Amino acid sequence: MSENHCAYCKSCSTMTREHLWPVSLHERLVRANNQDGSHFWLSRLRAEITSEPKTRDVCERCNNTVLSELDRYICFLFDRYFVRILDRHERVVFEFDYHFLKRWLLKTCYNSARVNSSRDLFVFEPLLPYIMGKDIKVGRSVLLFLQLSYPGEIPEDMLTDEAPKYRPVFFRPTANRVGHLLFRTYGIGQKLLRSVHLRSFTFYLAFFQTGENHAVLQDFTNVFLLSTRATALLRPSLSCVELECDGLDAWLSFADSRGEFVFSDSST
């Protein structure tokens, strides 16, 4: 792709910086965590960095209009839901605008894929009309699931000398992360999904061919929901869903994100 062509609208124009995470969202995260600084996990380096990953391949018009509108929506959700870490077994009624939410999640995954030159970068090009709000039908090839993450106990052999003396010590899902989930199950085989963790909220995006038979998507949905705890399929016809925070152990999720089967592209 030419450096002078926008990654979203493909126009030839002056490029601006696109942050992997919106600045407004990152600032909220830093305040919520009372942080002095930030660390970002970059999968292509297999290391943490202190400067936020960015790209310079988005035109000013896209950056300041459509993409900014999506960022404002996710900041609204952060203030309403994501800012607070949930306790295990807590029940939450999550109200959402399906298309705004999914378009932002896809935008963030696309940014991550470009920053990391990820192997799934090719799946986002056909979805650009949907991300930009021009063709809702295109988005039907992506399924969206939600699971809530609870504080998980850190094994004693993983604690440092500086850890609190009392036991157990719990790892709280305080970060925002985006990466991949390698889903393996009988009857489906191996499928690479995207995961976006916004503190206690974990969203999964499953990609299919445009025009894929509805039965294939339904079969996958059935197997995925049976294979994961306390997970919901989000649909365009829904504006809210009620979930119990009993789906994902935050410590196991974080520890596995640096391992073989689940690997994170970046974190804040």
Secondary structure, DSSP 8 states (H G I E B T S, - for coil): --TTB-TTT--BS-EEEEESS-HHHHHHHHHHHT-S---EEETTTTEEESS--EEEEEEHHHHHTHHHHHHHHHHHHIIIIITS---TT-EEEEE--HHHHHHHHHHHHHHHHHHHT-TTGGGTGGGHHHHTTS-GGGGGGEEEEEEEEE-EE--GGG--TTS-SSS--EE----EEEEEEEEEETTTEEEEEEEEEETTEEEEEEE--TT--HHHHHHHHHHHHHHSSSEEEE-TT-SEEEEES-SEEHHHHHHHTBSSSEEEEEE-
